[in-house]
């Protein structure tokens, strides 16, 4: 962007873009590149590549898809917050699940937006978080308030997530270094809290709400 005569220089927002779908990633980079004050300086396709990329290239904002291999956007956001606390983090999601919003805020994200939002809104969010603001999709914010907090504890969430592949209690116990009885109790509580009839239904309900 060319600065107007006599005006202070406009700061360019340097963005790290993390998105596993190459077509979506390239489209986002192209759209943001149309903004005169935004520059996508690094791109990765996996969540476990985010931290190294942020360390290798000076960036102001990490724009993270929520669903990625290696690490999710939420896990990558928490890692960035711990290792590079000055870096701003914006989470993008295809799924407008209230539970995702709560977890994104818990992970230290500065903004949470859905992918079908207009490109201009995304560009504006990048500028606003750089100014120290927190930006949340208003529809998701209202839904999160109406839906209430995630009722699952970290342990219940971990055991329920691990059970999604159909593992037996004994297999889960060995993998998670817990006793069979502890695994059974966590699963039973998770099923009760989600209002499900069995663990498979509990996984589906929890995922739909963004609790996993």
C-alpha positions in Angstrom: 0.0 0.0 0.0 1.3 3.5 -0.9 1.4 5.9 2.0 -0.3 9.2 1.5 2.0 12.3 1.6 2.5 13.5 5.1 0.9 10.4 6.6 2.7 7.9 8.8 3.6 4.6 7.0 0.9 1.9 7.0 2.1 -1.2 8.8 1.9 -4.4 6.7 0.3 -7.3 8.6 2.6 -10.3 8.1 0.5 -13.5 8.1 1.3 -17.2 8.6 -1.4 -19.2 7.0 -2.0 -22.8 8.1 -4.6 -24.8 6.2 -4.3 -28.5 5.1 -6.4 -28.1 1.9 -4.1 -26.6 -0.7 -6.9 -25.1 -2.8 -8.5 -23.4 0.2 -5.1 -22.2 1.4 -4.1 -20.8 -2.0 -7.5 -19.1 -2.3 -7.2 -17.5 1.1 -3.7 -16.3 0.4 -4.8 -14.8 -2.9 -7.8 -13.0 -1.4 -5.7 -11.6 1.5 -3.0 -10.6 -1.0 -5.5 -8.3 -2.6 -5.4 -6.2 0.6 -2.7 -3.6 0.3 -1.6 -3.9 3.9 -1.7 -7.7 4.4 1.1 -10.0 3.3 0.9 -13.9 3.6 4.6 -14.5 4.2 4.4 -18.2 5.1 2.1 -21.2 4.5 1.9 -24.6 6.0 -0.4 -27.6 5.6 0.0 -29.2 9.0 -0.6 -28.1 12.5 2.7 -29.5 13.7 4.5 -27.3 11.2 3.1 -24.1 12.6 5.5 -23.3 15.4 8.6 -24.0 13.3 7.2 -21.7 10.5 6.5 -19.0 13.0 10.0 -19.1 14.3 11.6 -19.2 10.9 9.7 -16.2 9.4 8.8 -13.0 11.2 5.0 -12.9 11.4 2.4 -10.8 13.2 -0.6 -13.1 13.0 -1.0 -16.9 12.6 -4.2 -17.7 10.7 -5.0 -21.3 11.6 -7.6 -23.8 10.3 -9.2 -25.7 13.2 -9.0 -29.1 11.5 -5.4 -30.1 10.4 -3.2 -33.2 10.6 -0.4 -33.3 13.1 -2.0 -30.8 15.5 -5.4 -29.2 15.4 -5.6 -25.4 15.1 -6.6 -25.3 18.8 -3.5 -27.3 19.8 -1.3 -25.2 17.6 -2.8 -22.0 19.1 -2.0 -23.2 22.6 1.5 -24.1 21.6 2.0 -20.6 20.0 0.6 -18.9 23.0 3.1 -20.7 25.2 6.2 -20.4 23.0 5.6 -17.1 21.1 3.1 -15.2 23.3 3.5 -11.9 21.3 2.1 -13.6 18.2 -1.6 -13.0 17.5 -3.7 -16.1 16.6 -6.8 -16.2 14.5 -8.8 -19.5 14.3 -10.9 -20.3 11.2 -13.4 -23.1 11.1 -15.8 -24.6 8.6 -18.0 -25.8 11.5 -19.8 -23.2 13.5 -19.8 -25.2 16.7 -20.1 -23.2 20.0 -17.8 -25.6 21.8 -15.0 -24.8 19.4 -15.3 -21.2 20.3 -14.9 -21.8 24.0 -11.9 -24.1 23.4 -10.3 -21.5 21.0 -10.6 -18.8 23.7 -9.1 -21.2 26.3 -6.2 -21.9 23.9 -5.4 -18.2 23.8 -6.8 -17.4 20.3 -7.4 -13.7 19.6 -10.1 -14.2 17.0 -12.5 -17.0 15.9 -14.2 -16.8 12.6 -16.1 -19.1 10.3 -14.7 -19.7 6.8 -17.9 -18.5 5.0 -17.4 -15.0 6.4 -16.6 -12.4 3.7 -12.9 -11.9 2.9 -13.2 -8.3 4.0 -14.3 -9.4 7.5 -11.3 -11.7 7.8 -8.9 -8.9 6.6 -10.5 -6.6 9.2 -10.1 -9.2 11.9 -6.4 -9.5 11.2 -6.0 -5.7 11.5 -8.0 -5.6 14.7 -6.2 -8.3 16.5 -2.9 -6.6 15.7 -4.3 -3.6 17.5 -5.0 -5.7 20.5 -8.7 -6.4 20.0 -10.4 -9.7 20.3 -12.7 -10.6 17.4 -15.4 -13.3 17.6 -18.1 -14.3 15.1 -21.2 -12.7 16.7 -23.5 -15.7 15.7 -21.1 -18.1 17.3 -20.7 -16.0 20.4 -24.5 -16.0 20.9 -24.7 -19.7 20.3 -21.9 -20.4 22.8 -23.7 -18.4 25.5 -26.9 -20.3 24.8 -25.3 -23.7 24.7 -23.4 -23.4 28.0 -20.0 -24.6 29.0 -18.4 -27.8 27.9 -19.5 -30.3 30.6 -16.7 -32.7 29.9 -13.5 -32.6 32.0 -10.1 -32.9 30.2 -9.8 -36.5 31.2 -13.3 -37.4 30.1 -12.7 -35.6 26.8 -9.4 -37.5 26.3 -10.9 -40.9 27.0 -14.0 -40.3 24.9 -11.8 -39.1 22.0 -9.6 -42.1 22.2 -12.6 -44.4 22.2 -13.8 -43.1 18.9 -11.9 -45.8 17.0 -13.8 -48.6 18.8 -11.1 -49.6 21.1 -12.1 -51.8 24.1 -11.8 -50.5 27.7 -8.7 -52.6 28.1 -7.0 -51.2 25.0 -7.9 -47.7 26.1 -6.5 -48.3 29.6 -3.2 -49.6 28.2 -2.9 -46.7 25.7 -3.8 -44.0 28.3 -2.0 -45.6 31.2 -5.2 -45.8 33.3 -7.0 -48.7 35.0 -9.9 -50.5 33.3 -12.2 -49.2 36.0 -11.1 -45.6 35.6 -11.7 -45.8 31.9 -15.1 -47.3 32.4 -16.0 -44.5 34.9 -14.8 -41.7 32.6 -16.8 -43.2 29.7 -19.9 -43.7 31.8 -19.8 -40.1 33.0 -19.2 -38.8 29.5 -22.1 -40.7 28.2 -24.3 -39.4 31.0 -23.2 -35.8 30.5 -23.9 -35.9 26.7 -27.3 -37.6 27.2 -26.2 -40.4 24.9 -27.1 -44.1 25.0 -23.6 -45.4 24.3 -20.1 -44.3 23.7 -20.4 -44.0 19.9 -23.4 -41.7 20.3 -21.5 -39.7 23.0 -18.6 -39.2 20.6 -21.0 -38.0 17.9 -22.9 -35.6 20.2 -19.7 -34.2 21.7 -18.1 -33.6 18.3 -21.3 -32.0 17.0 -21.1 -29.5 19.8 -17.4 -28.9 19.5 -16.6 -30.4 22.8 -13.9 -32.8 21.4 
